[in-house]
Amino acid sequence: MNPRPSLLAPCTTATVSRLHEAIWRIVAPNPGPLTGPGTNTYVLGTDRSVVIDPGPEDAAHVERILAATGGTIDRILCTHSHPDHSPAAASLRRLTGARVYGLPPPVDRYQDETYAPDAGLAEGEHIDVAGIALIAIHTPGHASNHVCFLAEDNGLLFTGDHLMSGSTVVIIPPDGSMRQYLESLGALRRRPLQAIAPGHGAVIPDAIGEIDRVVEHRLARETKVVRAVRSRTTATIDELLPDVYDDVPSSLHEFARLSLLAHVIKLEEDGCVTRSGDRYLWRGG
């Protein structure tokens, strides 16, 4: 491991970086269009460690986590139960006896089927490890059981998939909600944040600036949705997709379609759009 802490250490696949005196980042070997260099697993503490987001069930990744913790883990914290974030929890629990903490999974086809937390996480719950005081913050939006963790002493926010470096996260209805996502961002912005340790990509040094950027991006996308719906008598999601995501490569439209649906559902909740079957009509507002 890198002996010199650097919060802004580059994030590359299958590497271990020391970000702080008692915080390490271990990048899983699962790079891709939605995961960037791979899922970030964070190890906090030097004695009985806490692991945030154990990542995929990959033998080499699990070995790196065990090496970083010396095989002594007190708790495993899962921000949510998507299959790139929580599967390795089962192996780490079996190998170390650590308890797994996280909110119950929703029922849809996007969840890690092995995810089985031993205990839940209450909003505002405090977790102390090696002098680092973490507070759990429920942040639904990307997933209904999503939780972020704020290190209160230095303002470092572990965001799982709520915020990520270099991209915006996909919102998958019905469990994912664009309205809840934006509300959760607003709640986070009121916290004493400094930097973001995301579930994918490098540390983002300006937490408030990043939240403002993402909110602005989401609202600009919503404006494009409104413009596209209003320009038609009625439209399906697939008819809206090329106009709303004309700045996104078509190879990513499969994922963009999901977030587009989340935007349209929010407009329907706002009373601006009405739905008939698979078609949407602008009502105004």
C-alpha atoms as an extended CHARMM CRD file, in Angstrom:
* protein
*
       285  EXT
         1         1  MET       CA              0.0000000000        0.0000000000        0.0000000000  PROA      1               0.0000000000
         2         2  ASN       CA              1.0380000000        3.5850000000       -0.6270000000  PROA      2               0.0000000000
         3         3  PRO       CA              2.5760000000        4.7120000000        2.6900000000  PROA      3               0.0000000000
         4         4  ARG       CA              1.9510000000        8.4230000000        2.0460000000  PROA      4               0.0000000000
         5         5  PRO       CA             -1.6620000000        9.5830000000        2.3800000000  PROA      5               0.0000000000
         6         6  SER       CA             -3.0710000000       11.5390000000       -0.5510000000  PROA      6               0.0000000000
         7         7  LEU       CA             -6.7670000000       12.3320000000       -0.6950000000  PROA      7               0.0000000000
         8         8  LEU       CA             -6.4150000000       13.0630000000       -4.4130000000  PROA      8               0.0000000000
         9         9  ALA       CA             -4.5940000000        9.8410000000       -5.3220000000  PROA      9               0.0000000000
        10        10  PRO       CA             -5.4530000000        8.6750000000       -8.8700000000  PROA      10              0.0000000000
        11        11  CYS       CA             -8.1930000000        6.0550000000       -9.0340000000  PROA      11              0.0000000000
        12        12  THR       CA             -7.2470000000        3.1280000000      -11.2510000000  PROA      12              0.0000000000
        13        13  THR       CA             -8.5210000000       -0.4220000000      -11.5510000000  PROA      13              0.0000000000
        14        14  ALA       CA             -7.3110000000       -3.0190000000       -9.0100000000  PROA      14              0.0000000000
        15        15  THR       CA             -5.2130000000       -0.5940000000       -6.9370000000  PROA      15              0.0000000000
        16        16  VAL       CA             -4.9120000000        0.2500000000       -3.2390000000  PROA      16              0.0000000000
        17        17  SER       CA             -4.3980000000        3.8820000000       -2.2150000000  PROA      17              0.0000000000
        18        18  ARG       CA             -3.9790000000        5.4730000000        1.1720000000  PROA      18              0.0000000000
        19        19  LEU       CA             -6.1810000000        8.5690000000        1.2100000000  PROA      19              0.0000000000
        20        20  HSD       CA             -5.8090000000        9.5460000000        4.8730000000  PROA      20              0.0000000000
        21        21  GLU       CA             -3.9080000000        8.3470000000        7.9370000000  PROA      21              0.0000000000
        22        22  ALA       CA             -6.6170000000        5.7480000000        8.5450000000  PROA      22              0.0000000000
        23        23  ILE       CA             -8.5270000000        5.5250000000        5.2270000000  PROA      23              0.0000000000
        24        24  TRP       CA             -7.6540000000        3.2910000000        2.2700000000  PROA      24              0.0000000000
        25        25  ARG       CA             -9.4080000000        2.9510000000       -1.0880000000  PROA      25              0.0000000000
        26        26  ILE       CA             -9.3440000000       -0.4120000000       -2.8550000000  PROA      26              0.0000000000
        27        27  VAL       CA            -10.6060000000       -0.3290000000       -6.4480000000  PROA      27              0.0000000000
        28        28  ALA       CA            -12.3010000000       -3.5180000000       -7.6130000000  PROA      28              0.0000000000
        29        29  PRO       CA            -11.4220000000       -5.0940000000      -10.9800000000  PROA      29              0.0000000000
        30        30  ASN       CA            -14.8470000000       -4.4000000000      -12.4910000000  PROA      30              0.0000000000
        31        31  PRO       CA            -14.3580000000       -1.3960000000      -14.7960000000  PROA      31              0.0000000000
        32        32  GLY       CA            -17.1430000000       -0.4640000000      -17.1930000000  PROA      32              0.0000000000
        33        33  PRO       CA            -19.3960000000        2.2740000000      -18.5490000000  PROA      33              0.0000000000
        34        34  LEU       CA            -21.4000000000        2.4270000000      -15.2980000000  PROA      34              0.0000000000
        35        35  THR       CA            -18.5830000000        1.6640000000      -12.8470000000  PROA      35              0.0000000000
        36        36  GLY       CA            -15.7100000000        3.7730000000      -14.1960000000  PROA      36              0.0000000000
        37        37  PRO       CA            -12.3760000000        2.2610000000      -13.0700000000  PROA      37              0.0000000000
        38        38  GLY       CA            -14.3200000000       -0.1060000000      -10.7770000000  PROA      38              0.0000000000
        39        39  THR       CA            -16.1750000000       -0.1030000000       -7.4870000000  PROA      39              0.0000000000
        40        40  ASN       CA            -14.4030000000        1.7060000000       -4.6510000000  PROA      40              0.0000000000
        41        41  THR       CA            -14.1480000000       -0.2040000000       -1.3850000000  PROA      41              0.0000000000
        42        42  TYR       CA            -13.0530000000        1.9390000000        1.5680000000  PROA      42              0.0000000000
        43        43  VAL       CA            -11.2360000000        0.6170000000        4.6370000000  PROA      43              0.0000000000
        44        44  LEU       CA            -11.2890000000        2.8080000000        7.7360000000  PROA      44              0.0000000000
        45        45  GLY       CA             -9.1460000000        2.1730000000       10.8000000000  PROA      45              0.0000000000
        46        46  THR       CA             -5.9120000000        0.3320000000       11.5300000000  PROA      46              0.0000000000
        47        47  ASP       CA             -6.9750000000       -2.0390000000       14.3020000000  PROA      47              0.0000000000
        48        48  ARG       CA            -10.5150000000       -3.3780000000       13.9960000000  PROA      48              0.0000000000
        49        49  SER       CA            -11.4240000000       -1.9000000000       10.6340000000  PROA      49              0.0000000000
        50        50  VAL       CA            -14.6910000000       -0.8190000000        9.0880000000  PROA      50              0.0000000000
        51        51  VAL       CA            -15.2450000000       -1.6300000000        5.4060000000  PROA      51              0.0000000000
        52        52  ILE       CA            -17.5660000000        0.5410000000        3.3190000000  PROA      52              0.0000000000
        53        53  ASP       CA            -18.9500000000       -1.1400000000        0.1780000000  PROA      53              0.0000000000
        54        54  PRO       CA            -17.0880000000       -4.4790000000       -0.0610000000  PROA      54              0.0000000000
        55        55  GLY       CA            -17.7120000000       -4.5820000000       -3.8150000000  PROA      55              0.0000000000
        56        56  PRO       CA            -18.1260000000       -7.5440000000       -6.1580000000  PROA      56              0.0000000000
        57        57  GLU       CA            -17.4290000000      -11.1470000000       -5.2220000000  PROA      57              0.0000000000
        58        58  ASP       CA            -13.9500000000      -11.3010000000       -6.7260000000  PROA      58              0.0000000000
        59        59  ALA       CA            -11.2100000000      -13.3830000000       -5.0690000000  PROA      59              0.0000000000
        60        60  ALA       CA             -8.3780000000      -10.9410000000       -5.7740000000  PROA      60              0.0000000000
        61        61  HSD       CA            -10.4300000000       -7.9940000000       -4.5270000000  PROA      61              0.0000000000
        62        62  VAL       CA            -11.3710000000       -9.8220000000       -1.3340000000  PROA      62              0.0000000000
        63        63  GLU       CA             -7.6980000000      -10.6540000000       -0.7610000000  PROA      63              0.0000000000
        64        64  ARG       CA             -6.7480000000       -6.9910000000       -1.0970000000  PROA      64              0.0000000000
        65        65  ILE       CA             -9.3730000000       -6.0460000000        1.4750000000  PROA      65              0.0000000000
        66        66  LEU       CA             -8.1040000000       -8.7250000000        3.8580000000  PROA      66              0.0000000000
        67        67  ALA       CA             -4.5260000000       -7.5050000000        3.3780000000  PROA      67              0.0000000000
        68        68  ALA       CA             -5.5210000000       -3.8840000000        4.0630000000  PROA      68              0.0000000000
        69        69  THR       CA             -7.3850000000       -4.8520000000        7.2440000000  PROA      69              0.0000000000
        70        70  GLY       CA             -5.0290000000       -7.5630000000        8.4320000000  PROA      70              0.0000000000
        71        71  GLY       CA             -8.0560000000       -9.8330000000        8.3520000000  PROA      71              0.0000000000
        72        72  THR       CA             -9.5940000000       -8.0040000000       11.3250000000  PROA      72              0.0000000000
        73        73  ILE       CA            -12.8650000000       -6.3060000000       10.4240000000  PROA      73              0.0000000000
        74        74  ASP       CA            -15.4160000000       -5.0410000000       12.9170000000  PROA      74              0.0000000000
        75        75  ARG       CA            -18.1890000000       -3.9120000000       10.5860000000  PROA      75              0.0000000000
        76        76  ILE       CA            -19.0750000000       -4.0330000000        6.9030000000  PROA      76              0.0000000000
        77        77  LEU       CA            -21.2290000000       -1.1050000000        5.7810000000  PROA      77              0.0000000000
        78        78  CYS       CA            -23.1540000000       -1.3380000000        2.5070000000  PROA      78              0.0000000000
        79        79  THR       CA            -24.3950000000        1.8830000000        0.9350000000  PROA      79              0.0000000000
        80        80  HSD       CA            -26.9370000000       -0.1920000000       -1.0150000000  PROA      80              0.0000000000
        81        81  SER       CA            -27.4360000000       -3.6410000000       -2.4780000000  PROA      81              0.0000000000
        82        82  HSD       CA            -26.6510000000       -3.3340000000       -6.1900000000  PROA      82              0.0000000000
        83        83  PRO       CA            -24.4410000000       -6.1940000000       -7.4040000000  PROA      83              0.0000000000
        84        84  ASP       CA            -21.3000000000       -4.0980000000       -7.8810000000  PROA      84              0.0000000000
        85        85  HSD       CA            -21.3310000000       -2.9000000000       -4.2480000000  PROA      85              0.0000000000
        86        86  SER       CA            -22.3570000000       -5.5890000000       -1.7540000000  PROA      86              0.0000000000
        87        87  PRO       CA            -21.6440000000       -9.2080000000       -2.8920000000  PROA      87              0.0000000000
        88        88  ALA       CA            -18.1890000000       -9.5040000000       -1.2540000000  PROA      88              0.0000000000
        89        89  ALA       CA            -19.8400000000       -8.8700000000        2.1230000000  PROA      89              0.0000000000
        90        90  ALA       CA            -20.7570000000      -12.5630000000        2.3770000000  PROA      90              0.0000000000
        91        91  SER       CA            -17.1420000000      -13.7250000000        1.9340000000  PROA      91              0.0000000000
        92        92  LEU       CA            -15.7540000000      -11.1190000000        4.3210000000  PROA      92              0.0000000000
        93        93  ARG       CA            -18.3300000000      -12.0450000000        6.9470000000  PROA      93              0.0000000000
        94        94  ARG       CA            -17.4520000000      -15.7320000000        6.5850000000  PROA      94              0.0000000000
        95        95  LEU       CA            -13.6890000000      -15.1160000000        6.7290000000  PROA      95              0.0000000000
        96        96  THR       CA            -13.5970000000      -12.5180000000        9.5230000000  PROA      96              0.0000000000
        97        97  GLY       CA            -16.8220000000      -12.8300000000       11.4780000000  PROA      97              0.0000000000
        98        98  ALA       CA            -17.6490000000       -9.1790000000       10.7780000000  PROA      98              0.0000000000
        99        99  ARG       CA            -21.2790000000       -8.0990000000       10.9050000000  PROA      99              0.0000000000
       100       100  VAL       CA            -22.8970000000       -6.5790000000        7.8160000000  PROA      100             0.0000000000
       101       101  TYR       CA            -24.9010000000       -3.3560000000        8.1830000000  PROA      101             0.0000000000
       102       102  GLY       CA            -27.2840000000       -1.9280000000        5.6030000000  PROA      102             0.0000000000
       103       103  LEU       CA            -30.9060000000       -1.2110000000        4.8270000000  PROA      103             0.0000000000
       104       104  PRO       CA            -33.1740000000       -4.0440000000        3.5930000000  PROA      104             0.0000000000
       105       105  PRO       CA            -33.1030000000       -4.5180000000       -0.1710000000  PROA      105             0.0000000000
       106       106  PRO       CA            -35.9990000000       -3.5430000000       -2.4190000000  PROA      106             0.0000000000
       107       107  VAL       CA            -37.6350000000       -6.2290000000       -4.5130000000  PROA      107             0.0000000000
       108       108  ASP       CA            -36.5100000000       -5.8670000000       -8.1220000000  PROA      108             0.0000000000
       109       109  ARG       CA            -34.1670000000       -7.5780000000      -10.5690000000  PROA      109             0.0000000000
       110       110  TYR       CA            -31.2780000000       -5.1850000000       -9.9710000000  PROA      110             0.0000000000
       111       111  GLN       CA            -30.3050000000       -6.3810000000       -6.4700000000  PROA      111             0.0000000000
       112       112  ASP       CA            -27.4760000000       -8.5430000000       -5.1420000000  PROA      112             0.0000000000
       113       113  GLU       CA            -29.2640000000      -11.7970000000       -4.3030000000  PROA      113             0.0000000000
       114       114  THR       CA            -26.6460000000      -12.7120000000       -1.6600000000  PROA      114             0.0000000000
       115       115  TYR       CA            -27.1420000000       -9.4800000000        0.2940000000  PROA      115             0.0000000000
       116       116  ALA       CA            -28.3290000000      -10.2400000000        3.8330000000  PROA      116             0.0000000000
       117       117  PRO       CA            -27.4630000000       -7.5490000000        6.4050000000  PROA      117             0.0000000000
       118       118  ASP       CA            -27.1400000000       -8.5970000000       10.0340000000  PROA      118             0.0000000000
       119       119  ALA       CA            -28.3880000000       -5.2120000000       11.2190000000  PROA      119             0.0000000000
       120       120  GLY       CA            -29.9880000000       -2.0940000000        9.8020000000  PROA      120             0.0000000000
       121       121  LEU       CA            -28.7710000000        1.4930000000        9.7910000000  PROA      121             0.0000000000
       122       122  ALA       CA            -30.8600000000        4.1960000000       11.4090000000  PROA      122             0.0000000000
       123       123  GLU       CA            -30.9130000000        7.7330000000       10.0020000000  PROA      123             0.0000000000
       124       124  GLY       CA            -28.3080000000        9.6920000000       11.9500000000  PROA      124             0.0000000000
       125       125  GLU       CA            -26.7310000000        6.5830000000       13.4650000000  PROA      125             0.0000000000
       126       126  HSD       CA            -23.1500000000        7.1620000000       14.6600000000  PROA      126             0.0000000000
       127       127  ILE       CA            -20.3470000000        4.6930000000       13.9800000000  PROA      127             0.0000000000
       128       128  ASP       CA            -16.9720000000        5.3060000000       15.6170000000  PROA      128             0.0000000000
       129       129  VAL       CA            -13.8200000000        3.7380000000       14.1760000000  PROA      129             0.0000000000
       130       130  ALA       CA            -10.1730000000        4.6320000000       14.8410000000  PROA      130             0.0000000000
       131       131  GLY       CA            -11.0400000000        8.1710000000       15.8490000000  PROA      131             0.0000000000
       132       132  ILE       CA            -13.2690000000        8.6730000000       12.7920000000  PROA      132             0.0000000000
       133       133  ALA       CA            -16.8810000000        9.4310000000       13.6810000000  PROA      133             0.0000000000
       134       134  LEU       CA            -19.2250000000        8.3690000000       10.8840000000  PROA      134             0.0000000000
       135       135  ILE       CA            -22.8600000000        9.3290000000       10.6260000000  PROA      135             0.0000000000
       136       136  ALA       CA            -25.3100000000        7.3660000000        8.4490000000  PROA      136             0.0000000000
       137       137  ILE       CA            -27.5230000000        9.4620000000        6.1500000000  PROA      137             0.0000000000
       138       138  HSD       CA            -30.4190000000        7.8360000000        4.2890000000  PROA      138             0.0000000000
       139       139  THR       CA            -30.2750000000        9.0660000000        0.6760000000  PROA      139             0.0000000000
       140       140  PRO       CA            -32.9950000000        7.4080000000       -1.4310000000  PROA      140             0.0000000000
       141       141  GLY       CA            -33.0780000000        8.1760000000       -5.1280000000  PROA      141             0.0000000000
       142       142  HSD       CA            -30.5850000000        5.9460000000       -6.8960000000  PROA      142             0.0000000000
       143       143  ALA       CA            -31.9570000000        3.1480000000       -4.7130000000  PROA      143             0.0000000000
       144       144  SER       CA            -34.5560000000        3.2480000000       -1.9650000000  PROA      144             0.0000000000
       145       145  ASN       CA            -32.1440000000        1.6050000000        0.5080000000  PROA      145             0.0000000000
       146       146  HSD       CA            -29.2070000000        3.8810000000       -0.2820000000  PROA      146             0.0000000000
       147       147  VAL       CA            -27.1480000000        5.2890000000        2.6090000000  PROA      147             0.0000000000
       148       148  CYS       CA            -24.2140000000        7.7340000000        2.5800000000  PROA      148             0.0000000000
       149       149  PHE       CA            -21.6780000000        8.0070000000        5.4080000000  PROA      149             0.0000000000
       150       150  LEU       CA            -20.2260000000       11.3190000000        6.5690000000  PROA      150             0.0000000000
       151       151  ALA       CA            -16.9290000000       11.5050000000        8.4710000000  PROA      151             0.0000000000
       152       152  GLU       CA            -17.8540000000       14.3260000000       10.8190000000  PROA      152             0.0000000000
       153       153  ASP       CA            -14.3100000000       15.3480000000       11.7530000000  PROA      153             0.0000000000
       154       154  ASN       CA            -13.1470000000       16.1590000000        8.2220000000  PROA      154             0.0000000000
       155       155  GLY       CA            -16.3330000000       16.4350000000        6.1410000000  PROA      155             0.0000000000
       156       156  LEU       CA            -15.4740000000       13.5190000000        3.8560000000  PROA      156             0.0000000000
       157       157  LEU       CA            -18.6960000000       12.0150000000        2.4790000000  PROA      157             0.0000000000
       158       158  PHE       CA            -18.7540000000        8.3850000000        1.3050000000  PROA      158             0.0000000000
       159       159  THR       CA            -21.4870000000        8.4920000000       -1.3250000000  PROA      159             0.0000000000
       160       160  GLY       CA            -21.7380000000        5.0000000000       -2.7980000000  PROA      160             0.0000000000
       161       161  ASP       CA            -23.6920000000        5.5470000000       -6.0260000000  PROA      161             0.0000000000
       162       162  HSD       CA            -25.4640000000        8.7410000000       -4.9940000000  PROA      162             0.0000000000
       163       163  LEU       CA            -22.6040000000       10.7640000000       -6.4810000000  PROA      163             0.0000000000
       164       164  MET       CA            -19.7480000000        9.4710000000       -8.6210000000  PROA      164             0.0000000000
       165       165  SER       CA            -16.7230000000       10.9760000000      -10.3020000000  PROA      165             0.0000000000
       166       166  GLY       CA            -16.8780000000       11.7560000000      -14.0150000000  PROA      166             0.0000000000
       167       167  SER       CA            -20.5060000000       10.8100000000      -14.6090000000  PROA      167             0.0000000000
       168       168  THR       CA            -24.0650000000       11.0100000000      -13.3170000000  PROA      168             0.0000000000
       169       169  VAL       CA            -25.7330000000        7.9750000000      -11.8170000000  PROA      169             0.0000000000
       170       170  VAL       CA            -28.5530000000        6.0380000000      -13.4490000000  PROA      170             0.0000000000
       171       171  ILE       CA            -31.9670000000        6.2550000000      -11.7770000000  PROA      171             0.0000000000
       172       172  ILE       CA            -34.0120000000        3.0760000000      -12.3150000000  PROA      172             0.0000000000
       173       173  PRO       CA            -37.7510000000        3.3020000000      -11.5710000000  PROA      173             0.0000000000
       174       174  PRO       CA            -39.8060000000        2.2290000000       -9.7980000000  PROA      174             0.0000000000
       175       175  ASP       CA            -37.3420000000        1.7450000000       -6.9230000000  PROA      175             0.0000000000
       176       176  GLY       CA            -35.2230000000        4.6550000000       -8.1160000000  PROA      176             0.0000000000
       177       177  SER       CA            -36.8670000000        8.0700000000       -7.9210000000  PROA      177             0.0000000000
       178       178  MET       CA            -35.7060000000       11.3130000000       -9.5260000000  PROA      178             0.0000000000
       179       179  ARG       CA            -37.7270000000       13.3290000000       -7.0130000000  PROA      179             0.0000000000
       180       180  GLN       CA            -36.1400000000       11.5360000000       -4.0380000000  PROA      180             0.0000000000
       181       181  TYR       CA            -32.7150000000       11.7670000000       -5.6650000000  PROA      181             0.0000000000
       182       182  LEU       CA            -32.9040000000       15.5540000000       -5.9160000000  PROA      182             0.0000000000
       183       183  GLU       CA            -34.3730000000       15.8500000000       -2.4140000000  PROA      183             0.0000000000
       184       184  SER       CA            -31.5190000000       13.7330000000       -1.0300000000  PROA      184             0.0000000000
       185       185  LEU       CA            -28.9710000000       15.9690000000       -2.7600000000  PROA      185             0.0000000000
       186       186  GLY       CA            -30.6280000000       18.9760000000       -1.1540000000  PROA      186             0.0000000000
       187       187  ALA       CA            -30.4420000000       17.3380000000        2.2780000000  PROA      187             0.0000000000
       188       188  LEU       CA            -26.7610000000       16.4900000000        1.7820000000  PROA      188             0.0000000000
       189       189  ARG       CA            -25.9830000000       20.0510000000        0.7420000000  PROA      189             0.0000000000
       190       190  ARG       CA            -27.1180000000       21.2680000000        4.1570000000  PROA      190             0.0000000000
       191       191  ARG       CA            -24.4840000000       19.1060000000        5.8420000000  PROA      191             0.0000000000
       192       192  PRO       CA            -20.9440000000       20.3130000000        6.6950000000  PROA      192             0.0000000000
       193       193  LEU       CA            -19.3400000000       18.6530000000        3.6740000000  PROA      193             0.0000000000
       194       194  GLN       CA            -15.8190000000       19.1260000000        2.3590000000  PROA      194             0.0000000000
       195       195  ALA       CA            -15.0070000000       16.3560000000       -0.1330000000  PROA      195             0.0000000000
       196       196  ILE       CA            -16.7020000000       13.3420000000       -1.7110000000  PROA      196             0.0000000000
       197       197  ALA       CA            -15.3520000000        9.7870000000       -1.6510000000  PROA      197             0.0000000000
       198       198  PRO       CA            -17.5470000000        8.2740000000       -4.3650000000  PROA      198             0.0000000000
       199       199  GLY       CA            -18.4100000000        4.6710000000       -5.0780000000  PROA      199             0.0000000000
       200       200  HSD       CA            -16.7090000000        5.0260000000       -8.4770000000  PROA      200             0.0000000000
       201       201  GLY       CA            -13.8140000000        7.2720000000       -9.4550000000  PROA      201             0.0000000000
       202       202  ALA       CA            -11.4480000000        9.6200000000       -7.6640000000  PROA      202             0.0000000000
       203       203  VAL       CA            -12.1880000000       11.7910000000       -4.6420000000  PROA      203             0.0000000000
       204       204  ILE       CA            -14.0760000000       14.9800000000       -5.5540000000  PROA      204             0.0000000000
       205       205  PRO       CA            -12.5110000000       17.8160000000       -3.5190000000  PROA      205             0.0000000000
       206       206  ASP       CA            -15.4000000000       20.3260000000       -3.6860000000  PROA      206             0.0000000000
       207       207  ALA       CA            -18.4710000000       18.5350000000       -2.2970000000  PROA      207             0.0000000000
       208       208  ILE       CA            -20.8880000000       21.4740000000       -2.4250000000  PROA      208             0.0000000000
       209       209  GLY       CA            -19.7560000000       22.4810000000       -5.8950000000  PROA      209             0.0000000000
       210       210  GLU       CA            -20.2820000000       18.9240000000       -7.1420000000  PROA      210             0.0000000000
       211       211  ILE       CA            -23.7710000000       18.7060000000       -5.6620000000  PROA      211             0.0000000000
       212       212  ASP       CA            -24.6620000000       22.0240000000       -7.3180000000  PROA      212             0.0000000000
       213       213  ARG       CA            -23.2620000000       20.7780000000      -10.6390000000  PROA      213             0.0000000000
       214       214  VAL       CA            -25.2840000000       17.5600000000      -10.5090000000  PROA      214             0.0000000000
       215       215  VAL       CA            -28.5070000000       19.3350000000       -9.5460000000  PROA      215             0.0000000000
       216       216  GLU       CA            -28.0030000000       21.8330000000      -12.3740000000  PROA      216             0.0000000000
       217       217  HSD       CA            -27.3550000000       18.9650000000      -14.7980000000  PROA      217             0.0000000000
       218       218  ARG       CA            -30.4810000000       17.0760000000      -13.7140000000  PROA      218             0.0000000000
       219       219  LEU       CA            -32.6820000000       20.1620000000      -13.9710000000  PROA      219             0.0000000000
       220       220  ALA       CA            -31.2530000000       20.9810000000      -17.4070000000  PROA      220             0.0000000000
       221       221  ARG       CA            -32.0980000000       17.4410000000      -18.4890000000  PROA      221             0.0000000000
       222       222  GLU       CA            -35.6190000000       17.8930000000      -17.1250000000  PROA      222             0.0000000000
       223       223  THR       CA            -35.9510000000       21.0550000000      -19.2150000000  PROA      223             0.0000000000
       224       224  LYS       CA            -35.0700000000       19.0190000000      -22.3080000000  PROA      224             0.0000000000
       225       225  VAL       CA            -37.7120000000       16.4480000000      -21.3460000000  PROA      225             0.0000000000
       226       226  VAL       CA            -40.3190000000       19.1980000000      -20.9930000000  PROA      226             0.0000000000
       227       227  ARG       CA            -39.3550000000       20.6750000000      -24.3720000000  PROA      227             0.0000000000
       228       228  ALA       CA            -39.5150000000       17.2690000000      -26.0700000000  PROA      228             0.0000000000
       229       229  VAL       CA            -42.9110000000       16.3400000000      -24.5830000000  PROA      229             0.0000000000
       230       230  ARG       CA            -44.4430000000       19.7430000000      -25.3560000000  PROA      230             0.0000000000
       231       231  SER       CA            -43.3200000000       19.5800000000      -28.9790000000  PROA      231             0.0000000000
       232       232  ARG       CA            -45.4260000000       16.4420000000      -29.5980000000  PROA      232             0.0000000000
       233       233  THR       CA            -49.0890000000       15.6490000000      -29.2050000000  PROA      233             0.0000000000
       234       234  THR       CA            -48.1540000000       12.4780000000      -27.3710000000  PROA      234             0.0000000000
       235       235  ALA       CA            -44.8860000000       10.5430000000      -27.1440000000  PROA      235             0.0000000000
       236       236  THR       CA            -43.4110000000        7.3160000000      -25.8100000000  PROA      236             0.0000000000
       237       237  ILE       CA            -40.1800000000        7.1050000000      -23.8550000000  PROA      237             0.0000000000
       238       238  ASP       CA            -38.4250000000        5.6730000000      -26.9170000000  PROA      238             0.0000000000
       239       239  GLU       CA            -39.6380000000        8.5800000000      -29.0490000000  PROA      239             0.0000000000
       240       240  LEU       CA            -38.3620000000       11.1010000000      -26.5150000000  PROA      240             0.0000000000
       241       241  LEU       CA            -34.9850000000        9.4180000000      -25.9640000000  PROA      241             0.0000000000
       242       242  PRO       CA            -33.0780000000       10.6490000000      -29.0820000000  PROA      242             0.0000000000
       243       243  ASP       CA            -34.0630000000       14.2750000000      -28.4190000000  PROA      243             0.0000000000
       244       244  VAL       CA            -33.4880000000       14.3340000000      -24.6730000000  PROA      244             0.0000000000
       245       245  TYR       CA            -30.1720000000       12.4460000000      -24.7840000000  PROA      245             0.0000000000
       246       246  ASP       CA            -28.8070000000       13.7250000000      -28.0870000000  PROA      246             0.0000000000
       247       247  ASP       CA            -25.5640000000       14.5630000000      -26.2560000000  PROA      247             0.0000000000
       248       248  VAL       CA            -25.0500000000       10.9880000000      -25.0370000000  PROA      248             0.0000000000
       249       249  PRO       CA            -23.5690000000        8.2140000000      -27.2490000000  PROA      249             0.0000000000
       250       250  SER       CA            -26.2500000000        5.8660000000      -28.5470000000  PROA      250             0.0000000000
       251       251  SER       CA            -24.3280000000        2.9770000000      -26.9950000000  PROA      251             0.0000000000
       252       252  LEU       CA            -25.4100000000        4.3350000000      -23.5880000000  PROA      252             0.0000000000
       253       253  HSD       CA            -29.0470000000        4.9710000000      -24.5040000000  PROA      253             0.0000000000
       254       254  GLU       CA            -30.0870000000        1.6830000000      -22.8760000000  PROA      254             0.0000000000
       255       255  PHE       CA            -29.1200000000        3.2070000000      -19.5260000000  PROA      255             0.0000000000
       256       256  ALA       CA            -30.2040000000        6.7450000000      -20.3980000000  PROA      256             0.0000000000
       257       257  ARG       CA            -33.6930000000        5.4070000000      -21.1090000000  PROA      257             0.0000000000
       258       258  LEU       CA            -34.0540000000        4.4350000000      -17.4440000000  PROA      258             0.0000000000
       259       259  SER       CA            -33.1770000000        7.9070000000      -16.1690000000  PROA      259             0.0000000000
       260       260  LEU       CA            -35.4550000000        9.4370000000      -18.8220000000  PROA      260             0.0000000000
       261       261  LEU       CA            -38.3320000000        7.3780000000      -17.4480000000  PROA      261             0.0000000000
       262       262  ALA       CA            -37.4500000000        8.6600000000      -13.9470000000  PROA      262             0.0000000000
       263       263  HSD       CA            -37.6090000000       12.2540000000      -15.2220000000  PROA      263             0.0000000000
       264       264  VAL       CA            -40.9910000000       11.6890000000      -16.8850000000  PROA      264             0.0000000000
       265       265  ILE       CA            -42.4020000000       10.0560000000      -13.7600000000  PROA      265             0.0000000000
       266       266  LYS       CA            -41.3130000000       13.1060000000      -11.7420000000  PROA      266             0.0000000000
       267       267  LEU       CA            -43.1170000000       15.3890000000      -14.2210000000  PROA      267             0.0000000000
       268       268  GLU       CA            -46.1750000000       13.1650000000      -13.9150000000  PROA      268             0.0000000000
       269       269  GLU       CA            -45.9880000000       13.5130000000      -10.1130000000  PROA      269             0.0000000000
       270       270  ASP       CA            -45.7090000000       17.2910000000      -10.5830000000  PROA      270             0.0000000000
       271       271  GLY       CA            -48.9590000000       17.2450000000      -12.5720000000  PROA      271             0.0000000000
       272       272  CYS       CA            -47.2360000000       18.4770000000      -15.7410000000  PROA      272             0.0000000000
       273       273  VAL       CA            -47.5300000000       15.2390000000      -17.7080000000  PROA      273             0.0000000000
       274       274  THR       CA            -50.2860000000       12.6660000000      -17.9800000000  PROA      274             0.0000000000
       275       275  ARG       CA            -49.8740000000        9.0760000000      -19.1290000000  PROA      275             0.0000000000
       276       276  SER       CA            -52.0950000000        6.8570000000      -21.2360000000  PROA      276             0.0000000000
       277       277  GLY       CA            -50.6170000000        3.3970000000      -21.6680000000  PROA      277             0.0000000000
       278       278  ASP       CA            -47.0300000000        3.9400000000      -22.7840000000  PROA      278             0.0000000000
       279       279  ARG       CA            -47.6580000000        7.4560000000      -24.1290000000  PROA      279             0.0000000000
       280       280  TYR       CA            -47.1830000000       10.7850000000      -22.3470000000  PROA      280             0.0000000000
       281       281  LEU       CA            -48.9860000000       14.0760000000      -22.9110000000  PROA      281             0.0000000000
       282       282  TRP       CA            -48.0230000000       17.5530000000      -21.6740000000  PROA      282             0.0000000000
       283       283  ARG       CA            -50.6370000000       19.0680000000      -19.3440000000  PROA      283             0.0000000000
       284       284  GLY       CA            -48.8040000000       22.2710000000      -18.5350000000  PROA      284             0.0000000000
       285       285  GLY       CA            -47.6990000000       23.7200000000      -15.2420000000  PROA      285             0.0000000000
